[in-house]
Amino acid sequence: MSSIRNKRLAKELKTISTQSHRGISVSAPSLEEILVVLEISDNPLYGDRYTLRMRVPAQYPIESPETQFIVTAGSPRVPLHPHVYSNGHICLDILYSGWSPVHGIMSLALSIQSMLAGNTLAQRPPDDEQYSGRVGAQSSKKTQFVFHDDTV
């Protein structure tokens, strides 16, 4: 199955390298890990750069990449958003049950960039402390999120 992943990712990364997407840059240290740097210029809540790490499973594109925000030298913090936990986990259906093989690295990046750009609330999810304390650095794929609020 990883040969399907490798072919698909090679094609996606080639397409990404030839197209420009405002506020999105993609690098691939390997085919198992993709880094996406997002800039949100249309929202006063977000002035920094934010880095997403996408861990791409062997079953990609059938299975979605494990995607979370990480802190790096160029991305000093996880964005403040009602669907983004302080440990970097993102509660967004396209990353879990809403995933379909028609999605790809760039559609995920655009969805998350759009989610941040449309946000007006500078807050974490209500259960952030409890969730982040309990889950810590575990894979977000082990969490069964309930998707009920698409207003932010």
Secondary structure, DSSP 4 states (H G I P E B T S, - for coil): -HHHHHHHHHHHHHHHHHS--TTEEEE-SSSSEEEEEEE--S-TT--SEEEEEEEPPTTTTTS--EEEEE--SS--S---BTTB-TTSBB--GGGTTT--TT--HHHHHHHHHHHHHT-------TTHHHHHHHHTTS-GGG----------
